[in-house]
C-alpha cells in the first residue's frame, strides 16, 4: 500500500466571535489557507487531484459547496481543481485528512489538499438547523430516531457535563485545566511556536489595514480567580464558558501526497500518516468516544500510549481531554503542549486540519517522532490520526 505523506500544514490565527476576522467572508478565509499550503510547498497547482474541505454549518455564506467555492476564490488553484465539502461535525477536517490519506494510500490520487473552514461569526453555530426549524421546515429528529431516543435532544454541552460527573471532576478541576490551556498558549505565542503554521490574513481595523497573525482568544491576563468567576452554563453544572472551547473564525489546510508525487515534484515531507481510525459510540454522552477510539487506534498501530511523543486532544470542553488522560494514562505534559481550543478557539470544521498543523510543527520543533490527534464529534463519533514526523 502506498504511503501518505504530509508536505505542509497551515492555519489562520483564530478570530474571536465578532472579532478581527469577522469582516472576512469564509470562502476567502478558506482560499487563503489553500493558497498558502500550495505556495509554501512549491507544488504545481495543476497537480492537485482534489480538495477535501470540512465545514459544519453549511448554510448561508458556507453553502453552495464551500470547498469548491474556496478553490474558485483561490489565487493559485486552477478552476479545473475538484473539491468536495464534508461534515463529520467537529472532526470534519480531521476526516478530510483521513479521506485524503486514503485516496493516496489506495493509489487513486497522488496530491490531495485536506482543509477546513468555519466562520462562526458570519454563520452562527447550528444555524443550518435552527433557521429551518423557526420557519417550520422540519427537525432533524425523525420518528424513527425519536422512537430509539425518546425526548432526547442531542446536546454536546450536556454530554460534557455527563463526562465531568462520570469521571468525578470538580468545577475547580475544570477551571485549573482551562487556565493551563491559556498558560501554554501564551508561552507558545511568546516563543514564536506558531509562526511556521500561521497564515497572515489582511484585515481592516479602525486604525487601517493590519495583518491578523495572533490567536485572538488567548487571555494573556487569565488567572484562576478570573476563570473561576465565570457564570455556570447550567445552575447545577460544572462547566462555564471559560472551561469550554471558544467560538472561533478560521481556516486551515494540509497537503497530503504519495511517494511518487514527492519524487516527481521535488517535495520534502514533514510527516507521514502512520495510522488512521474512526469509531462511534454513545450519542448521548457523545463526547467520550475519543477514549475508546484511541484504544483501537493504538491496538491497530501496534503501539502503546507511551510510544506517542505528543498528543492533540481537542478541548471542546475541559472534561473531554481530562477524561482522555485519565482513561489512557497518558502523560499530561505531552498533551496540547501549545494550548488547546479553550485558549486558541475551536473553528468547528477547520479544527481538524488546524490541530494537525500545530501537531506536526510542534513535533518538528521539539525533535519528536510520533504524534496522535483525536477529536470528539457530534453523534458520539471520534477520529484518531497518528503521524510520524520526518
Secondary structure, 3 states (H helix, E strand, C coil): CCCCEEEEEEEECCEECCCCCCCCCHHHHHHHHHHHHHHHHCCCHHHCCEEEEECCCCCHHHCCCHHHHHHHHCCCCCCCCCEEEECCHHHHHHHHHHHHHHHHHHCCCCEEEEEEEEECCCCCCCHHHHHHHHCCCCCCCCHHHHHHCCCCCCCHHHHHHHHHHHCCCCHHHHHHHHHHHHHHHHHHHHHCCCCCCEECEEEEECCEEEEECCCCCCCCCCCHHHHHCCCECCCCCCCEHHHECCCEEEEEEEEEECHHHHHHHCCCCCEEEEEEEEEECCCCCCCCHHHHHHHHHHHHHCCCHHHCCEEEECCCEHHHHHHHHHHHCCCHHHECCCCCHHHHCCCHHHHHHHHHHHHHHHHHHHCCCEEEEEEEECCCEEEEEEEEEC
